[in-house]
Amino acid sequence: MNIRIYSIIALMILISAFGCKKQDIPLKPEQSATFSAKLEDTSAIFPAAKTITFINIIAGTNGWSLTQSTNNALLVADKNFGAGDYKLRVTLNANTTGVQRSTTVKLVSTNSSLPPVLINVTQDK
């Protein structure tokens, strides 16, 4: 009787060990083949007053990052990196310099085969 119980237990262990089939699940999603970003407000020159606008980022399954010059006092983004399609809020600080000023924002996709997007922002004096 004990041999029969041990045989059943051994059979159950073998079935459970070999019965589970490994699935090939991708570790991360396929990278999107498109990446774009553009200012929602198409003004050629923004007013000198403090202004809030948005950058519409189309990244699909890709991540993205934003860089700009470190001494930039003109534009402040709500975040500098993210993933997928996103509406990025940016604040243009009031221009009290008395001269027109500009900056360039660079957005880069995690899909290194896609070119970065450069966005130029100019603010009136």
C-alpha positions as CSV (number, residue, x, y, z in Angstrom):
1,M,0.0,0.0,0.0
2,N,2.9,2.4,0.9
3,I,4.6,1.7,-2.4
4,R,1.4,2.6,-4.3
5,I,1.1,6.0,-2.4
6,Y,4.7,6.8,-3.0
7,S,4.3,5.9,-6.7
8,I,1.3,8.2,-7.0
9,I,3.1,11.0,-5.2
10,A,6.2,10.6,-7.5
11,L,3.9,10.6,-10.5
12,M,2.3,13.8,-9.4
13,I,5.7,15.4,-8.9
14,L,6.8,14.4,-12.3
15,I,3.6,15.6,-13.9
16,S,3.8,19.0,-12.2
17,A,7.5,19.4,-13.0
18,F,7.2,18.6,-16.7
19,G,3.6,19.7,-17.2
20,C,4.3,23.4,-17.0
21,K,5.5,24.7,-20.3
22,K,7.7,27.7,-20.5
23,Q,6.1,30.6,-22.4
24,D,8.2,32.9,-24.6
25,I,7.0,36.2,-23.3
26,P,8.9,39.3,-24.6
27,L,10.8,41.2,-22.0
28,K,9.8,44.5,-23.4
29,P,7.4,45.7,-26.1
30,E,8.5,46.2,-29.6
31,Q,9.8,49.6,-30.3
32,S,7.7,52.0,-32.3
33,A,9.0,53.1,-35.7
34,T,7.7,56.7,-35.3
35,F,8.7,59.5,-33.0
36,S,7.5,63.1,-33.3
37,A,7.0,66.2,-31.1
38,K,5.7,69.7,-31.8
39,L,4.5,72.7,-29.9
40,E,0.8,72.8,-29.5
41,D,0.8,76.6,-29.9
42,T,2.3,77.4,-33.3
43,S,3.2,81.0,-32.4
44,A,6.3,82.1,-34.2
45,I,7.2,84.3,-31.2
46,F,5.7,83.9,-27.7
47,P,4.8,87.1,-25.7
48,A,7.1,88.4,-23.0
49,A,4.6,87.6,-20.3
50,K,4.8,84.2,-18.5
51,T,3.1,81.7,-20.8
52,I,2.1,78.0,-20.5
53,T,2.1,75.9,-23.6
54,F,2.3,72.2,-24.4
55,I,4.6,69.9,-26.5
56,N,2.7,67.0,-28.0
57,I,4.9,63.9,-28.0
58,I,4.0,60.9,-30.1
59,A,6.3,58.1,-29.0
60,G,4.1,54.9,-29.2
61,T,5.8,52.3,-27.0
62,N,9.1,54.2,-26.9
63,G,10.4,56.1,-24.0
64,W,11.7,59.7,-24.5
65,S,13.8,62.3,-22.8
66,L,14.1,66.1,-23.0
67,T,17.3,68.1,-22.8
68,Q,18.1,71.7,-23.0
69,S,21.0,74.0,-22.0
70,T,21.6,74.1,-18.3
71,N,21.7,77.9,-18.1
72,N,18.3,78.2,-19.7
73,A,16.0,80.5,-17.8
74,L,13.4,80.7,-20.5
75,L,11.6,77.4,-20.6
76,V,10.8,74.9,-17.7
77,A,9.3,71.5,-18.6
78,D,7.1,69.6,-16.1
79,K,9.2,66.5,-16.6
80,N,12.3,65.6,-18.5
81,F,11.6,62.0,-19.5
82,G,8.6,59.7,-20.0
83,A,7.2,57.0,-22.2
84,G,4.5,56.7,-24.8
85,D,2.4,59.5,-26.2
86,Y,2.3,62.5,-23.8
87,K,1.2,66.1,-23.7
88,L,4.1,67.8,-21.9
89,R,3.4,71.1,-20.2
90,V,6.1,73.7,-20.5
91,T,6.2,77.1,-18.8
92,L,7.9,80.1,-20.5
93,N,9.1,82.4,-17.7
94,A,8.4,86.1,-18.1
95,N,11.0,87.9,-20.1
96,T,12.4,90.8,-18.1
97,T,15.7,91.0,-20.0
98,G,14.5,93.7,-22.5
99,V,15.8,91.6,-25.5
100,Q,14.2,88.8,-27.5
101,R,15.4,85.4,-26.4
102,S,15.4,81.9,-27.7
103,T,16.1,78.3,-26.7
104,T,16.1,74.9,-28.3
105,V,14.6,71.8,-26.7
106,K,15.9,68.4,-27.8
107,L,13.6,65.4,-27.5
108,V,15.2,61.9,-28.0
109,S,13.5,58.6,-28.4
110,T,14.7,55.4,-26.7
111,N,14.6,53.9,-30.2
112,S,18.1,55.0,-31.2
113,S,17.3,54.5,-34.9
114,L,14.9,57.5,-34.8
115,P,16.3,61.0,-35.1
116,P,15.9,63.5,-32.3
117,V,13.4,66.3,-32.6
118,L,14.5,69.8,-32.0
119,I,12.0,72.5,-31.0
120,N,13.0,76.1,-31.2
121,V,11.2,78.5,-28.8
122,T,11.5,82.3,-29.2
123,Q,10.1,84.8,-26.7
124,D,9.5,88.5,-27.4
125,K,11.2,91.3,-25.4
